[in-house]
Amino acid sequence: MSIVLTKTAAKVKEEKYLPSLSLIAHQCSDRNVIYLARFVTLAVIFMGWKNLDGLQLAVNGIWSYVKTQWWYQTVYNETFYVVLWSVPAMIPYKMMDKFVWFHKYRIKNAGRDALFEAYSAAELLIESGMYCLPLMLLDTFHVKRYAGVTDDVIEYKRHDWIQVTRGLPEDPPMIGDMIQHLIIALILYDLLFFSQHYVFHKVPYLFRNFHQMHHTHDVINVKVTNRLHIVERLVLVLSANFGLKIQGAHPLTRSIFIMVFILMLIDNHSGYEFPWGYHNIFPEGLIGGPRRHYEHHAKSNKNYQPVFTYIDTFLDWNRRRSSNSKKLK
C-alpha cells in the first residue's frame, strides 16, 4: 500500500512540474527565435550596406517607373494607398486565427473566441469611404509640394482650383536620405500621436465623444485599428504627415513610410505577441509592441505611445514615485 501511495505521490509531483517545464521550454524556444530574428536582421542590414550601389539602382528603377504611372501621379494616391495596403496587411492575421498553432502566441486574456471580426463588403466600403472622403477633399483643393519640384510647376498647378495630378520630382531619392527621413518621421509621429492620444484620454469630453469608440470592442484584433472617429482619424493622418513634410521627404519615401506605419498599427492591435516581432528585434524596451498596446486597451491608463516607450516609461516611473510618496505620508 505504501508503495502505491509513493508512486501516486511521485506521479502527482511529476504532473505538477510538467506545465512549468513546458513553459520553460517554450520560453527558451521563443528566446532562440528572437536571437535568430536579430541575427537575420543584422545580416540583411550588413548585406544592404555592402550593396548600397545596387540598392540605389533598384530605387532609381522603381522611381523611373512609378513616376510615369497615372495611379501614382494622381493627387489621391496616398489616400487610396493607405486603404489598399491596409486590407491585404490584415489578411495574414485573419489566416492565423484559423490555425490553432498560432494561438499559443495570443496575448493572455486578449480573447480566444471570435479572434478576427468578420465584416461584409458593404461595411468595408463604408469604412473606407469614411476614411477617404475628408482626405480626398484636402487632396482635391490643396497643391501638394515635394522637395525637388520646381517653383514653376507649383505655380502652374495653383492656377487650377481642382487638383488632378501632383507635381513629382524628376530625380529619385538617395538611400541615405530615405533612411534618415523614415527614422525621424517615426520619432516625430510617435511624439505627436502620444500628445493627442494622452489628451483624448485625460479630457473626459474628448474621450467620450471622439476616442471611446476605438476602445469599444470585446476582443482586441486588427479590425480595431481603423475603428476611429473622423476627427481622430484626421489628427492621426496629419501627425504621420508632419514628420515627412518638414523634412521634405521624397514621395517614394512617403510611400514606404505608409507601408511601415500601417504594418506597425495593425500589429499593435493584433492581439498576438510573436517572438519574431519587430519590437523583439530591437533592444528590449525600446519599442512598445502588441503586448504593451493590449495593456493600454485593457486598462486605458498607460502605454499611450504607438511606437516607442520612453515617455510611457517616464509616466510609469512618476506614477510609482507619487504613489510611494503618498504611502510614506
Disulfide bonds with the S-S distance in Angstrom:
none
